[in-house]
Amino acid sequence: MKDEEKQPFLSHLEELRKRLITCAIAVGVGFVISYIFAERLFQILVTPLTRIMPEGDRLIFTNLPEMFLTYLKTAFICGILLTAPVIFYQLWLFIAPGLYQKEKKFAVPFVVFSTILFVGGSLFGYFVVFPFGFKFFLGFANEYIQALPSVKQYFSFAIKLLFAFGIVFELPVVAFFLSKMGIVTPEFQKKKRKSALLLTFVLAAILTPPDVITQLMMAGPLILLYEIGIFVARMARRKKDTEQETTDEVVEG
């Protein structure tokens, strides 16, 4: 590799390191704040399950340090959610040098909508999917079988779903910027709608537990978000064409 080729690569690594350090510091501050309320935050996290458990039942933990580690993990996850705007802003600062000047003005909308959609997706999972999914699983208990969900298993299961819904809800933001960069067009998205529909159910099957209800609850919003993504991409394309026409008129003038 030539020296002139190494230089941009090393500068990108240095920039990435800088952004990661900033994110780590922000998450660390969020972790400290969240740990103060870790017990209460965990109680909120398990509420969708404890609300439908039979009276007198409770979660269990089988290792002595398990509850302490769970509180640490809860505080860490909440620290990430608390500092999501900072993380998205640092992501924007990392990709911004590769954008045109007129595209850099989308920094604030990117941070705001990315945060809203991520948190909104997580809340959808918490308030809508969790109650139905947990009720389905607890339905297998009977007079011969008792459900004894552990703290560790529940935490891993819940966090996986919360992040899965948070990430998939970012689809409109991704569609907007891919359209702005000319990588994806509304026409292409319409043409691939059937393939996207199939991929949606495959993705839902991978990211959710193996029950039809939870999978449909992820697939449904994904399909809706895909259609919203087409609409958003059309808006981005229209705005881009308008800006191009304005630029051409200025050049001709």
Backbone as CSV, one residue per row, in Angstrom:
resi,resn,N_x,N_y,N_z,CA_x,CA_y,CA_z,C_x,C_y,C_z
1,MET,0.847,-1.198,0.000,0.000,0.000,0.000,0.880,1.244,0.000
2,LYS,0.591,2.173,-0.888,1.372,3.388,-0.989,1.097,4.308,0.197
3,ASP,2.096,5.228,0.447,1.961,6.136,1.589,0.734,7.021,1.474
4,GLU,0.440,7.516,0.236,-0.721,8.388,0.060,-2.028,7.646,0.272
5,GLU,-2.009,6.294,0.079,-3.206,5.500,0.329,-3.351,5.176,1.811
6,LYS,-2.223,5.057,2.509,-2.246,4.770,3.938,-2.791,5.940,4.737
7,GLN,-2.461,7.139,4.283,-2.805,8.322,5.052,-4.316,8.489,5.263
8,PRO,-5.135,8.416,4.188,-6.587,8.523,4.395,-7.127,7.396,5.280
9,PHE,-6.576,6.188,5.097,-7.032,5.046,5.895,-6.743,5.268,7.375
10,LEU,-5.539,5.742,7.682,-5.169,6.007,9.072,-5.981,7.155,9.665
11,SER,-6.280,8.147,8.835,-7.082,9.276,9.325,-8.506,8.828,9.636
12,HIS,-9.043,7.889,8.830,-10.378,7.338,9.097,-10.380,6.548,10.403
13,LEU,-9.319,5.787,10.624,-9.213,5.021,11.867,-9.127,5.948,13.077
14,GLU,-8.364,7.019,12.926,-8.228,7.987,14.013,-9.565,8.674,14.304
15,GLU,-10.288,8.998,13.232,-11.602,9.619,13.391,-12.569,8.650,14.066
16,LEU,-12.529,7.372,13.653,-13.393,6.361,14.255,-13.067,6.199,15.739
17,ARG,-11.773,6.177,16.044,-11.336,6.053,17.447,-11.861,7.222,18.280
18,LYS,-11.787,8.409,17.732,-12.259,9.609,18.433,-13.750,9.524,18.715
19,ARG,-14.532,9.081,17.721,-15.975,8.989,17.898,-16.343,7.893,18.899
20,LEU,-15.624,6.775,18.856,-15.898,5.672,19.780,-15.582,6.071,21.218
21,ILE,-14.506,6.816,21.406,-14.148,7.275,22.751,-15.219,8.209,23.297
22,THR,-15.703,9.117,22.450,-16.765,10.037,22.873,-18.026,9.266,23.252
23,CYS,-18.376,8.265,22.436,-19.553,7.446,22.737,-19.366,6.685,24.050
24,ALA,-18.156,6.146,24.253,-17.873,5.384,25.471,-17.995,6.266,26.706
25,ILE,-17.493,7.492,26.615,-17.592,8.420,27.749,-19.052,8.753,28.033
26,ALA,-19.820,9.024,26.966,-21.243,9.351,27.133,-22.004,8.186,27.757
27,VAL,-21.751,6.961,27.256,-22.426,5.781,27.803,-22.001,5.552,29.249
28,GLY,-20.719,5.830,29.557,-20.246,5.692,30.929,-20.981,6.612,31.884
29,VAL,-21.195,7.854,31.464,-21.950,8.809,32.284,-23.398,8.336,32.435
30,GLY,-23.972,7.879,31.317,-25.341,7.364,31.371,-25.452,6.144,32.266
31,PHE,-24.407,5.298,32.253,-24.381,4.099,33.108,-24.387,4.468,34.585
32,VAL,-23.550,5.433,34.954,-23.481,5.856,36.363,-24.830,6.397,36.830
33,ILE,-25.444,7.243,35.997,-26.750,7.800,36.354,-27.797,6.693,36.466
34,SER,-27.773,5.766,35.502,-28.773,4.696,35.478,-28.596,3.722,36.638
35,TYR,-27.342,3.485,37.049,-27.113,2.509,38.112,-27.732,2.958,39.434
36,ILE,-27.848,4.251,39.620,-28.485,4.772,40.835,-29.931,4.276,40.928
37,PHE,-30.558,4.099,39.771,-31.955,3.658,39.715,-32.078,2.250,39.140
38,ALA,-30.996,1.466,39.201,-30.962,0.166,38.533,-32.074,-0.772,38.998
39,GLU,-32.299,-0.824,40.309,-33.331,-1.737,40.823,-34.713,-1.349,40.294
40,ARG,-35.002,-0.064,40.330,-36.295,0.415,39.839,-36.418,0.185,38.329
41,LEU,-35.355,0.409,37.597,-35.368,0.212,36.150,-35.600,-1.253,35.797
42,PHE,-34.996,-2.149,36.580,-35.209,-3.575,36.315,-36.650,-3.966,36.621
43,GLN,-37.220,-3.389,37.674,-38.622,-3.658,37.985,-39.530,-3.235,36.831
44,ILE,-39.207,-2.102,36.227,-39.979,-1.641,35.069,-39.814,-2.612,33.905
45,LEU,-38.592,-3.110,33.711,-38.308,-4.028,32.603,-39.097,-5.330,32.727
46,VAL,-39.262,-5.832,33.956,-39.937,-7.119,34.142,-41.444,-6.977,34.329
47,THR,-41.954,-5.741,34.385,-43.389,-5.530,34.622,-44.296,-6.246,33.626
48,PRO,-43.978,-6.231,32.296,-44.869,-6.938,31.360,-45.007,-8.422,31.678
49,LEU,-43.970,-9.025,32.283,-44.049,-10.445,32.647,-44.727,-10.640,33.995
50,THR,-44.296,-9.895,35.009,-44.849,-10.086,36.350,-46.340,-9.754,36.407
51,ARG,-46.790,-8.886,35.499,-48.200,-8.492,35.488,-49.110,-9.644,35.097
52,ILE,-48.595,-10.584,34.299,-49.443,-11.695,33.844,-49.067,-13.018,34.505
53,MET,-48.067,-13.006,35.381,-47.709,-14.230,36.109,-48.754,-14.506,37.184
54,PRO,-48.982,-15.777,37.495,-49.935,-16.107,38.562,-49.539,-15.443,39.880
55,GLU,-50.521,-15.101,40.672,-50.254,-14.420,41.936,-49.351,-15.278,42.830
56,GLY,-48.330,-14.660,43.361,-47.388,-15.367,44.228,-46.141,-15.838,43.500
57,ASP,-46.216,-15.958,42.165,-45.038,-16.356,41.390,-44.083,-15.190,41.251
58,ARG,-42.810,-15.477,41.081,-41.810,-14.444,40.899,-40.641,-15.004,40.111
59,LEU,-39.808,-14.108,39.588,-38.616,-14.543,38.883,-37.603,-15.091,39.887
60,ILE,-36.719,-15.965,39.406,-35.717,-16.557,40.279,-34.324,-16.280,39.726
61,PHE,-33.322,-16.354,40.606,-31.937,-16.360,40.142,-31.199,-17.466,40.875
62,THR,-30.329,-18.169,40.135,-29.705,-19.393,40.646,-28.241,-19.220,41.007
63,ASN,-27.626,-18.127,40.618,-26.233,-17.848,40.995,-26.206,-16.640,41.918
64,LEU,-25.357,-16.661,42.919,-25.328,-15.579,43.892,-25.078,-14.201,43.274
65,PRO,-24.106,-14.067,42.347,-23.865,-12.723,41.782,-24.800,-12.356,40.628
66,GLU,-25.739,-13.237,40.291,-26.561,-13.031,39.091,-27.369,-11.738,39.151
67,MET,-27.964,-11.457,40.310,-28.795,-10.266,40.413,-27.951,-8.998,40.322
68,PHE,-26.785,-9.028,40.957,-25.888,-7.866,40.895,-25.449,-7.605,39.461
69,LEU,-25.077,-8.659,38.731,-24.653,-8.513,37.341,-25.810,-8.029,36.463
70,THR,-27.013,-8.480,36.780,-28.180,-8.047,36.012,-28.437,-6.564,36.202
71,TYR,-28.262,-6.080,37.432,-28.407,-4.642,37.675,-27.361,-3.847,36.892
72,LEU,-26.139,-4.384,36.825,-25.087,-3.718,36.048,-25.467,-3.671,34.572
73,LYS,-25.959,-4.782,34.056,-26.345,-4.846,32.646,-27.522,-3.919,32.369
74,THR,-28.475,-3.881,33.297,-29.632,-2.995,33.140,-29.193,-1.545,33.067
75,ALA,-28.273,-1.164,33.963,-27.766,0.205,33.969,-27.012,0.509,32.680
76,PHE,-26.275,-0.478,32.169,-25.514,-0.279,30.931,-26.447,-0.060,29.742
77,ILE,-27.473,-0.897,29.627,-28.433,-0.772,28.528,-29.174,0.558,28.613
78,CYS,-29.589,0.920,29.823,-30.282,2.202,29.996,-29.342,3.364,29.701
79,GLY,-28.056,3.188,30.015,-27.075,4.214,29.681,-26.969,4.428,28.182
80,ILE,-27.057,3.339,27.418,-27.034,3.436,25.956,-28.273,4.175,25.451
81,LEU,-29.442,3.795,25.975,-30.687,4.451,25.551,-30.692,5.925,25.934
82,LEU,-30.161,6.208,27.111,-30.139,7.592,27.598,-29.253,8.475,26.732
83,THR,-28.190,7.899,26.211,-27.232,8.679,25.419,-27.368,8.407,23.922
84,ALA,-28.515,7.855,23.510,-28.734,7.560,22.090,-28.524,8.784,21.194
85,PRO,-29.004,9.982,21.579,-28.756,11.152,20.726,-27.271,11.431,20.511
86,VAL,-26.475,11.243,21.560,-25.027,11.457,21.435,-24.418,10.437,20.489
87,ILE,-24.847,9.179,20.622,-24.313,8.108,19.770,-24.652,8.354,18.306
88,PHE,-25.910,8.706,18.040,-26.315,8.980,16.661,-25.598,10.214,16.109
89,TYR,-25.362,11.198,16.955,-24.660,12.401,16.501,-23.205,12.078,16.161
90,GLN,-22.558,11.240,16.963,-21.186,10.845,16.679,-21.113,10.010,15.393
91,LEU,-22.142,9.185,15.178,-22.207,8.429,13.922,-22.312,9.381,12.740
92,TRP,-23.129,10.413,12.896,-23.272,11.408,11.839,-21.946,12.130,11.578
93,LEU,-21.248,12.521,12.627,-19.972,13.216,12.471,-18.943,12.339,11.767
94,PHE,-19.055,11.016,11.953,-18.109,10.106,11.311,-18.359,9.990,9.809
95,ILE,-19.652,9.988,9.410,-19.964,9.833,7.983,-20.058,11.175,7.263
96,ALA,-20.183,12.267,8.025,-20.377,13.592,7.419,-19.271,14.007,6.448
97,PRO,-17.975,13.715,6.732,-16.925,14.141,5.788,-17.101,13.589,4.379
98,GLY,-17.830,12.466,4.242,-18.051,11.881,2.922,-19.284,12.411,2.219
99,LEU,-19.971,13.387,2.837,-21.181,13.941,2.257,-20.910,15.296,1.615
100,TYR,-21.824,15.694,0.716,-21.738,17.035,0.141,-22.179,18.061,1.192
101,GLN,-21.780,19.298,0.963,-22.083,20.354,1.923,-23.580,20.494,2.153
102,LYS,-24.384,20.385,1.061,-25.831,20.540,1.190,-26.475,19.377,1.942
103,GLU,-25.755,18.221,2.013,-26.285,17.064,2.719,-25.970,17.112,4.209
104,LYS,-24.965,17.915,4.586,-24.554,17.977,5.984,-25.579,18.699,6.858
105,LYS,-26.495,19.417,6.223,-27.510,20.151,6.990,-28.545,19.220,7.617
106,PHE,-28.498,17.932,7.266,-29.457,16.977,7.803,-29.006,16.388,9.136
107,ALA,-27.973,16.949,9.751,-27.439,16.413,11.006,-28.511,16.354,12.093
108,VAL,-29.178,17.480,12.325,-30.191,17.538,13.393,-31.371,16.606,13.096
109,PRO,-31.963,16.650,11.879,-33.054,15.695,11.582,-32.618,14.240,11.736
110,PHE,-31.381,13.927,11.327,-30.884,12.555,11.440,-30.850,12.119,12.895
111,VAL,-30.283,12.951,13.756,-30.173,12.621,15.180,-31.551,12.510,15.817
112,VAL,-32.421,13.486,15.529,-33.747,13.517,16.151,-34.594,12.320,15.730
113,PHE,-34.696,12.087,14.415,-35.557,11.012,13.932,-34.981,9.626,14.227
114,SER,-33.662,9.498,14.189,-33.043,8.214,14.532,-33.337,7.859,15.980
115,THR,-33.214,8.852,16.864,-33.487,8.622,18.281,-34.951,8.295,18.516
116,ILE,-35.840,9.080,17.900,-37.282,8.866,18.082,-37.695,7.478,17.586
117,LEU,-37.211,7.092,16.415,-37.589,5.800,15.845,-37.018,4.637,16.654
118,PHE,-35.778,4.780,17.115,-35.169,3.701,17.908,-35.915,3.523,19.227
119,VAL,-36.138,4.617,19.938,-36.867,4.548,21.204,-38.312,4.108,20.968
120,GLY,-38.920,4.622,19.880,-40.284,4.236,19.555,-40.413,2.748,19.271
121,GLY,-39.434,2.191,18.554,-39.447,0.757,18.280,-39.320,-0.061,19.554
122,SER,-38.443,0.376,20.452,-38.271,-0.322,21.726,-39.545,-0.255,22.567
123,LEU,-40.188,0.905,22.576,-41.431,1.054,23.339,-42.556,0.211,22.739
124,PHE,-42.571,0.096,21.404,-43.554,-0.770,20.758,-43.358,-2.213,21.210
125,GLY,-42.106,-2.650,21.248,-41.823,-4.000,21.726,-42.247,-4.193,23.170
126,TYR,-41.984,-3.181,24.003,-42.280,-3.280,25.437,-43.775,-3.293,25.723
127,PHE,-44.500,-2.350,25.128,-45.914,-2.188,25.465,-46.852,-3.070,24.655
128,VAL,-46.454,-3.449,23.451,-47.363,-4.197,22.571,-46.963,-5.668,22.448
129,VAL,-45.685,-5.909,22.131,-45.250,-7.281,21.853,-45.066,-8.090,23.139
130,PHE,-44.432,-7.509,24.148,-44.142,-8.247,25.374,-45.382,-8.885,26.002
131,PRO,-46.458,-8.136,26.238,-47.625,-8.749,26.898,-48.186,-9.950,26.142
132,PHE,-48.294,-9.838,24.809,-48.836,-10.948,24.023,-47.864,-12.128,23.988
133,GLY,-46.569,-11.817,23.789,-45.573,-12.883,23.713,-45.448,-13.646,25.020
134,PHE,-45.388,-12.938,26.152,-45.229,-13.600,27.446,-46.475,-14.390,27.821
135,LYS,-47.635,-13.856,27.465,-48.872,-14.582,27.741,-48.906,-15.893,26.968
136,PHE,-48.394,-15.869,25.746,-48.339,-17.079,24.921,-47.454,-18.129,25.576
137,PHE,-46.258,-17.716,26.017,-45.312,-18.670,26.598,-45.790,-19.204,27.948
138,LEU,-46.368,-18.344,28.774,-46.863,-18.804,30.071,-48.089,-19.693,29.926
139,GLY,-48.712,-19.649,28.749,-49.887,-20.472,28.510,-49.594,-21.956,28.503
140,PHE,-48.321,-22.338,28.423,-47.961,-23.760,28.431,-47.934,-24.345,29.847
141,ALA,-48.006,-23.492,30.851,-48.032,-23.980,32.234,-49.399,-24.589,32.540
142,ASN,-49.404,-25.631,33.346,-50.665,-26.258,33.764,-50.485,-26.839,35.167
143,GLU,-51.397,-27.716,35.566,-51.308,-28.260,36.930,-50.093,-29.172,37.118
144,TYR,-49.507,-29.600,36.001,-48.339,-30.478,36.099,-47.030,-29.737,35.845
145,ILE,-47.127,-28.574,35.192,-45.930,-27.841,34.792,-46.014,-26.416,35.310
146,GLN,-44.960,-25.957,35.956,-44.922,-24.586,36.472,-43.794,-23.809,35.797
147,ALA,-44.087,-22.609,35.361,-43.067,-21.750,34.749,-42.230,-21.090,35.845
148,LEU,-40.909,-21.225,35.727,-39.987,-20.588,36.669,-38.957,-19.771,35.881
149,PRO,-39.384,-18.657,35.320,-38.455,-17.842,34.526,-37.338,-17.276,35.405
150,SER,-36.112,-17.369,34.900,-34.972,-16.843,35.656,-34.681,-15.410,35.234
151,VAL,-34.047,-14.679,36.130,-33.685,-13.287,35.865,-32.763,-13.198,34.649
152,LYS,-31.771,-14.063,34.593,-30.783,-14.029,33.510,-31.437,-14.282,32.158
153,GLN,-32.272,-15.310,32.079,-32.929,-15.651,30.816,-33.883,-14.547,30.376
154,TYR,-34.643,-14.019,31.326,-35.590,-12.966,30.969,-34.868,-11.729,30.460
155,PHE,-33.797,-11.346,31.136,-33.072,-10.139,30.735,-32.536,-10.272,29.309
156,SER,-31.884,-11.397,29.024,-31.331,-11.610,27.680,-32.429,-11.597,26.630
157,PHE,-33.533,-12.257,26.933,-34.661,-12.342,26.009,-35.260,-10.958,25.752
158,ALA,-35.501,-10.196,26.819,-36.139,-8.888,26.703,-35.253,-7.888,25.972
159,ILE,-33.968,-7.851,26.311,-33.058,-6.889,25.685,-32.887,-7.183,24.196
160,LYS,-32.832,-8.464,23.857,-32.714,-8.842,22.445,-33.906,-8.307,21.648
161,LEU,-35.105,-8.462,22.205,-36.297,-7.996,21.508,-36.361,-6.471,21.440
162,LEU,-36.021,-5.808,22.536,-36.069,-4.344,22.561,-35.135,-3.748,21.516
163,PHE,-33.920,-4.271,21.440,-32.969,-3.752,20.463,-33.365,-4.138,19.047
164,ALA,-33.934,-5.327,18.876,-34.370,-5.747,17.542,-35.436,-4.800,17.005
165,PHE,-36.429,-4.473,17.823,-37.487,-3.561,17.384,-36.944,-2.151,17.206
166,GLY,-36.035,-1.738,18.069,-35.442,-0.415,17.928,-34.681,-0.262,16.621
167,ILE,-33.937,-1.301,16.243,-33.125,-1.244,15.024,-33.994,-1.278,13.773
168,VAL,-34.993,-2.173,13.734,-35.810,-2.280,12.516,-36.648,-1.031,12.293
169,PHE,-36.946,-0.290,13.349,-37.721,0.939,13.189,-36.884,2.061,12.562
170,GLU,-35.599,1.838,12.361,-34.735,2.823,11.714,-34.852,2.781,10.188
171,LEU,-35.672,1.880,9.664,-35.778,1.678,8.218,-36.086,2.959,7.439
172,PRO,-37.043,3.804,7.875,-37.314,5.036,7.112,-36.109,5.970,7.024
173,VAL,-35.339,6.069,8.105,-34.142,6.922,8.088,-33.122,6.383,7.094
174,VAL,-32.930,5.067,7.110,-31.989,4.430,6.172,-32.444,4.655,4.734
175,ALA,-33.758,4.485,4.483,-34.295,4.667,3.130,-34.095,6.098,2.652
176,PHE,-34.290,7.058,3.548,-34.145,8.468,3.173,-32.723,8.776,2.719
177,PHE,-31.742,8.368,3.495,-30.362,8.719,3.168,-29.808,7.895,2.007
178,LEU,-30.262,6.655,1.865,-29.849,5.876,0.696,-30.394,6.506,-0.578
179,SER,-31.612,7.048,-0.493,-32.203,7.731,-1.645,-31.472,9.031,-1.944
180,LYS,-31.118,9.779,-0.877,-30.391,11.035,-1.063,-29.045,10.804,-1.738
181,MET,-28.420,9.662,-1.424,-27.116,9.349,-2.005,-27.229,8.676,-3.357
182,GLY,-28.470,8.403,-3.795,-28.679,7.804,-5.105,-28.454,6.308,-5.153
183,ILE,-28.312,5.668,-3.992,-28.072,4.225,-3.949,-29.370,3.451,-4.164
184,VAL,-30.466,3.968,-3.604,-31.770,3.322,-3.720,-32.773,4.341,-4.249
185,THR,-33.654,3.906,-5.118,-34.703,4.779,-5.659,-36.075,4.232,-5.277
186,PRO,-37.085,5.077,-5.227,-38.444,4.594,-4.933,-38.914,3.538,-5.929
187,GLU,-38.502,3.704,-7.184,-38.883,2.736,-8.220,-38.293,1.362,-7.916
188,PHE,-37.043,1.359,-7.457,-36.379,0.094,-7.103,-37.083,-0.563,-5.921
189,GLN,-37.457,0.235,-4.921,-38.145,-0.298,-3.751,-39.503,-0.885,-4.118
190,LYS,-40.223,-0.216,-5.026,-41.517,-0.738,-5.463,-41.334,-2.054,-6.221
191,LYS,-40.321,-2.089,-7.067,-40.058,-3.279,-7.874,-39.723,-4.482,-7.000
192,LYS,-39.010,-4.230,-5.879,-38.566,-5.310,-4.994,-39.516,-5.514,-3.803
193,ARG,-40.737,-5.020,-3.912,-41.675,-5.097,-2.790,-41.954,-6.546,-2.382
194,LYS,-42.156,-7.445,-3.354,-42.444,-8.842,-3.027,-41.261,-9.510,-2.341
195,SER,-40.057,-9.223,-2.846,-38.862,-9.785,-2.215,-38.689,-9.238,-0.803
196,ALA,-38.991,-7.947,-0.642,-38.887,-7.318,0.676,-39.890,-7.934,1.645
197,LEU,-41.070,-8.275,1.146,-42.101,-8.897,1.979,-41.622,-10.245,2.509
198,LEU,-41.023,-11.030,1.626,-40.479,-12.328,2.038,-39.342,-12.141,3.038
199,LEU,-38.458,-11.195,2.746,-37.325,-10.924,3.632,-37.793,-10.438,5.002
200,THR,-38.897,-9.708,5.012,-39.463,-9.207,6.266,-39.831,-10.348,7.201
201,PHE,-40.502,-11.371,6.663,-40.909,-12.502,7.495,-39.710,-13.354,7.910
202,VAL,-38.712,-13.452,7.041,-37.489,-14.177,7.398,-36.767,-13.460,8.534
203,LEU,-36.657,-12.128,8.409,-36.004,-11.328,9.438,-36.762,-11.401,10.761
204,ALA,-38.081,-11.340,10.691,-38.901,-11.438,11.904,-38.725,-12.795,12.577
205,ALA,-38.595,-13.848,11.763,-38.401,-15.192,12.321,-37.042,-15.323,13.015
206,ILE,-36.036,-14.604,12.494,-34.697,-14.669,13.074,-34.607,-13.854,14.362
207,LEU,-35.208,-12.675,14.362,-35.046,-11.739,15.477,-36.008,-11.970,16.633
208,THR,-37.081,-12.720,16.404,-38.072,-12.929,17.453,-38.127,-14.393,17.864
209,PRO,-38.777,-14.685,18.995,-38.940,-16.075,19.430,-39.756,-16.865,18.399
210,PRO,-39.675,-18.189,18.474,-40.356,-19.021,17.471,-41.846,-19.180,17.705
211,ASP,-42.559,-18.058,17.843,-44.017,-18.132,17.924,-44.599,-17.174,16.895
212,VAL,-45.713,-17.562,16.316,-46.297,-16.833,15.198,-46.723,-15.418,15.604
213,ILE,-47.259,-15.270,16.817,-47.790,-13.976,17.249,-46.695,-12.914,17.270
214,THR,-45.570,-13.230,17.926,-44.476,-12.268,18.030,-43.887,-11.957,16.665
215,GLN,-43.768,-12.985,15.824,-43.219,-12.777,14.479,-44.114,-11.856,13.661
216,LEU,-45.421,-12.058,13.750,-46.353,-11.186,13.021,-46.302,-9.761,13.560
217,MET,-46.071,-9.616,14.859,-46.005,-8.288,15.463,-44.756,-7.529,15.036
218,MET,-43.729,-8.259,14.608,-42.570,-7.571,14.047,-42.733,-7.405,12.545
219,ALA,-43.239,-8.416,11.874,-43.387,-8.360,10.419,-44.362,-7.258,10.002
220,GLY,-45.457,-7.087,10.763,-46.446,-6.062,10.436,-45.851,-4.659,10.398
221,PRO,-45.213,-4.213,11.481,-44.569,-2.893,11.456,-43.479,-2.777,10.399
222,LEU,-42.746,-3.863,10.151,-41.695,-3.830,9.131,-42.275,-3.546,7.750
223,ILE,-43.396,-4.203,7.440,-44.046,-3.970,6.149,-44.508,-2.513,6.049
224,LEU,-45.109,-2.018,7.129,-45.557,-0.620,7.154,-44.370,0.334,7.019
225,LEU,-43.280,0.033,7.720,-42.085,0.880,7.651,-41.462,0.856,6.262
226,TYR,-41.564,-0.283,5.579,-41.043,-0.367,4.211,-41.818,0.571,3.290
227,GLU,-43.155,0.570,3.458,-43.982,1.465,2.650,-43.696,2.931,3.001
228,ILE,-43.489,3.207,4.284,-43.120,4.567,4.689,-41.763,4.933,4.098
229,GLY,-40.872,3.940,4.050,-39.554,4.158,3.457,-39.641,4.548,1.987
230,ILE,-40.586,3.953,1.252,-40.791,4.313,-0.156,-41.250,5.758,-0.261
231,PHE,-42.196,6.133,0.609,-42.709,7.505,0.621,-41.601,8.496,0.964
232,VAL,-40.800,8.166,1.983,-39.696,9.036,2.402,-38.650,9.147,1.303
233,ALA,-38.354,8.013,0.646,-37.374,8.023,-0.445,-37.866,8.877,-1.610
234,ARG,-39.185,8.833,-1.861,-39.752,9.658,-2.930,-39.601,11.148,-2.593
235,MET,-39.823,11.486,-1.321,-39.650,12.871,-0.891,-38.196,13.315,-1.042
236,ALA,-37.280,12.433,-0.637,-35.857,12.767,-0.736,-35.441,12.922,-2.193
237,ARG,-35.966,12.055,-3.061,-35.646,12.115,-4.485,-36.192,13.393,-5.110
238,ARG,-37.440,13.753,-4.750,-38.072,14.960,-5.288,-37.284,16.203,-4.873
239,LYS,-36.857,16.235,-3.610,-36.095,17.381,-3.115,-34.740,17.468,-3.795
240,LYS,-34.145,16.293,-4.028,-32.847,16.261,-4.689,-32.967,16.759,-6.124
241,ASP,-34.039,16.337,-6.823,-34.255,16.784,-8.203,-34.492,18.293,-8.255
242,THR,-35.249,18.813,-7.275,-35.508,20.256,-7.219,-34.222,21.036,-7.029
243,GLU,-33.366,20.535,-6.114,-32.088,21.199,-5.867,-31.199,21.159,-7.099
244,GLN,-31.248,20.036,-7.840,-30.438,19.899,-9.048,-30.915,20.864,-10.123
245,GLU,-32.261,20.997,-10.257,-32.802,21.933,-11.247,-32.411,23.364,-10.912
246,THR,-32.433,23.698,-9.628,-32.042,25.042,-9.196,-30.573,25.312,-9.516
247,THR,-29.744,24.293,-9.263,-28.307,24.423,-9.554,-28.065,24.609,-11.042
248,ASP,-28.798,23.834,-11.866,-28.644,23.941,-13.331,-29.055,25.320,-13.821
249,GLU,-30.155,25.868,-13.227,-30.606,27.197,-13.643,-29.571,28.275,-13.301
250,VAL,-28.933,28.102,-12.151,-27.919,29.064,-11.722,-26.722,29.016,-12.673
251,VAL,-26.330,27.772,-13.033,-25.184,27.595,-13.947,-25.495,28.176,-15.314
252,GLU,-26.722,27.898,-15.802,-27.102,28.428,-17.114,-27.197,29.960,-17.115
253,GLY,-27.681,30.489,-15.953,-27.813,31.948,-15.844,-26.471,32.626,-15.801
